[in-house]
Amino acid sequence: MNKEIHINSGENVEINQTITEPKPDSTSVGGVSLTTGYGWGVDVGIILIIVAGLYVAKKMVDKWIR
């Protein structure tokens, strides 16, 4: 693709170009989104490990409060 810009003498011209990179696909579970770049299986595995950690922490706090 060729682009040409023609400018007449004596005129000020400002040219701005913005290039946006596409967002990579990410895995989202329950509002939590994660992108590691290793594929959706790794993303889901990490999210499940985090959820399991939160569950165990909640159970420990429940025992501590009783």
C-alpha beads as a LAMMPS data file, in Angstrom:
LAMMPS data file: protein, C-alpha beads

66 atoms
65 bonds

1 atom types
1 bond types

-500.0 500.0 xlo xhi
-500.0 500.0 ylo yhi
-500.0 500.0 zlo zhi

Masses

1 110.0

Atoms # bond

1 1 1 0.000 0.000 0.000
2 1 1 1.471 3.307 -1.065
3 1 1 0.661 6.584 0.629
4 1 1 1.446 9.946 -0.868
5 1 1 1.206 13.357 0.760
6 1 1 1.271 16.472 -1.398
7 1 1 2.061 19.781 0.297
8 1 1 1.762 23.175 -1.371
9 1 1 4.552 25.611 -0.583
10 1 1 3.951 28.045 2.260
11 1 1 1.531 25.855 4.232
12 1 1 2.203 24.247 7.589
13 1 1 1.190 20.613 7.739
14 1 1 1.203 18.294 10.753
15 1 1 0.755 14.572 10.222
16 1 1 -0.034 12.220 13.125
17 1 1 -0.368 8.482 12.770
18 1 1 -1.453 6.157 15.558
19 1 1 -0.922 2.434 15.295
20 1 1 -2.849 0.289 17.740
21 1 1 -1.823 -3.235 18.526
22 1 1 -4.620 -5.789 18.751
23 1 1 -5.360 -7.091 22.227
24 1 1 -4.413 -10.726 22.691
25 1 1 -7.196 -13.150 23.495
26 1 1 -7.521 -13.607 27.215
27 1 1 -9.261 -16.106 29.434
28 1 1 -11.939 -14.665 31.691
29 1 1 -13.516 -16.554 34.577
30 1 1 -15.975 -14.829 36.888
31 1 1 -14.780 -11.361 35.910
32 1 1 -11.092 -12.259 36.347
33 1 1 -9.132 -12.013 33.114
34 1 1 -5.656 -13.421 32.532
35 1 1 -3.334 -13.602 29.539
36 1 1 -0.033 -15.451 29.882
37 1 1 0.620 -16.119 26.217
38 1 1 0.850 -19.880 26.797
39 1 1 -2.703 -20.746 25.757
40 1 1 -6.076 -20.872 27.412
41 1 1 -5.331 -24.069 29.382
42 1 1 -2.497 -22.447 31.329
43 1 1 -4.605 -19.327 31.922
44 1 1 -7.520 -21.364 33.294
45 1 1 -5.152 -23.462 35.425
46 1 1 -3.658 -20.361 37.040
47 1 1 -7.097 -18.900 37.726
48 1 1 -8.230 -22.193 39.300
49 1 1 -5.131 -22.281 41.516
50 1 1 -5.871 -18.725 42.668
51 1 1 -9.517 -19.595 43.387
52 1 1 -8.449 -22.711 45.308
53 1 1 -6.009 -20.619 47.361
54 1 1 -8.758 -18.147 48.220
55 1 1 -11.054 -21.010 49.243
56 1 1 -8.421 -22.528 51.539
57 1 1 -7.672 -19.113 53.045
58 1 1 -11.384 -18.559 53.700
59 1 1 -11.672 -21.938 55.447
60 1 1 -8.648 -21.129 57.621
61 1 1 -10.135 -17.757 58.601
62 1 1 -13.469 -19.446 59.398
63 1 1 -11.680 -21.904 61.735
64 1 1 -9.711 -19.087 63.361
65 1 1 -12.879 -17.031 64.025
66 1 1 -14.725 -19.944 65.692

Bonds

1 1 1 2
2 1 2 3
3 1 3 4
4 1 4 5
5 1 5 6
6 1 6 7
7 1 7 8
8 1 8 9
9 1 9 10
10 1 10 11
11 1 11 12
12 1 12 13
13 1 13 14
14 1 14 15
15 1 15 16
16 1 16 17
17 1 17 18
18 1 18 19
19 1 19 20
20 1 20 21
21 1 21 22
22 1 22 23
23 1 23 24
24 1 24 25
25 1 25 26
26 1 26 27
27 1 27 28
28 1 28 29
29 1 29 30
30 1 30 31
31 1 31 32
32 1 32 33
33 1 33 34
34 1 34 35
35 1 35 36
36 1 36 37
37 1 37 38
38 1 38 39
39 1 39 40
40 1 40 41
41 1 41 42
42 1 42 43
43 1 43 44
44 1 44 45
45 1 45 46
46 1 46 47
47 1 47 48
48 1 48 49
49 1 49 50
50 1 50 51
51 1 51 52
52 1 52 53
53 1 53 54
54 1 54 55
55 1 55 56
56 1 56 57
57 1 57 58
58 1 58 59
59 1 59 60
60 1 60 61
61 1 61 62
62 1 62 63
63 1 63 64
64 1 64 65
65 1 65 66
